[in-house]
């Protein structure tokens, strides 16, 4: 099963900005596709339109080559896992999982067998008689998965499935989702704002911002070749710097970087550089592009994060390993040599 | 014991202040609640148990009881269906005029019941808007049972909607949406998912609605015409008995309404005002 979304538009308030404006992408068969974007980017609305919980003002949704834009929710055969799980609080775990089977009038014996099978699939076989409120967040989430899978959906839709869980449970559940996917190969569409989650669980990522698709592709491709300033700044939490084109090169922080084709002298541009891509060295060593002042140094686990103020007044975030930091022997309030050679350059009018 | 004394010192008042506060509250309750309730029963049994039951078994009293039960039996189910439907509409959909509708639901609470009764006279009475048509059809609304039912339904319609609406708004619609994605029909979703979640609020709304439907005086008094044995409800019957100096009988019948009030309080304890946590 593949999902192809074409020209989706949805506006919640007349005259207001569209929540979703002309969104098109295709989610390949048998893979996990991630819709990645900050909150308010319209990704959940797209997911709800695919599920049939929301009707688009324009555009179409095709599942497996067939247009199902006007097919009512209950006939779409999608499994939807809601952000807050949306379990039925007044039913036991078993009743929750059996709900969809009963709604589809599956025979009682068959229902019992399916529920047992699903509860063991999500490793919660012994919790069948409990109420959802008696389970932990991670367990509730797995029940939500089991309930969605019970009706053998053609497509699995996940809305921020790990958003409300603590970090350790989140990592466990991501791995669990990957194993589950290996078993079922169910076409899955996952919505998240967490840029670390997208490459970990999916082969295909669609980045959204302000109701539009910014870029779609394999996670590594987006990371290496961001197509828009937004993707460049969003993935990897890059710092942004301003500059101007001089002599056909982008002059920034003492460096001259290659600029996109069509740039003229005097054009202003923006540069995005990820903390891990910045090289720093002691000022005593061989000279690099420019010097900067270490304003703040924060140690987080095995990593160190530095805020470096450049002579232009702009700040650049730098991330190095603890080992690297000790080797460099850099401290707060000292000058360091900064190399931004890995920065991505975007002309100002690139911004849509 | 240590934590308890600590919390007392932290948030509590000094002993004299506490005694004054508790004493005031108790005195107020005694004066305005306990004393009147006790007075009703003392007066009712003033001439003995036999006189009490005779007053209740009197034909006009029985007719009033029957009419009150009939009115409640029509008004309460109507308002239950209306209240749930209105709350569902207002909590699940955003549409032009939604706020106006929310305000209109409260109208019967903000209008004096006497005015509510007058509205029905003006609409259905002989000189009213629909009066001519109704007279031709031979249907009697005002000064008859239909008028009483209409007025009671009008006055009591906010109770269920008021109890259910906040519950539905706070719970959100995610479980209903989940039910739909799982292939459930609209009715199945309503009975299996929506209704169980609003059950406590709904029951309490129904109990309150019933108490008011049986106890309503003002609106019913205007439309009833006070025809003994025909258009007298319990509260109207109490008034007539009282005005005719049948104090024991008046209080005996009144004690029935008081018992209803006490039953309502018990029901409140059982169902609570709020729903189960979402």
Interface residues (C-beta under 8 A of the other chain):
Chain A: X51 X52 X53 X73 X74 X75 X76 X77 X78 X79 X80 X82 X84 X86 X87 X88 X89 X90 X99 X100 X103 X104 X133 X147 X148 X150 X151
Chain B: X174 X175 X177 X178 X179 X180 X181 X182 X183 X184 X185 X188 X192 X193 X196 X197 X276 X277 X278
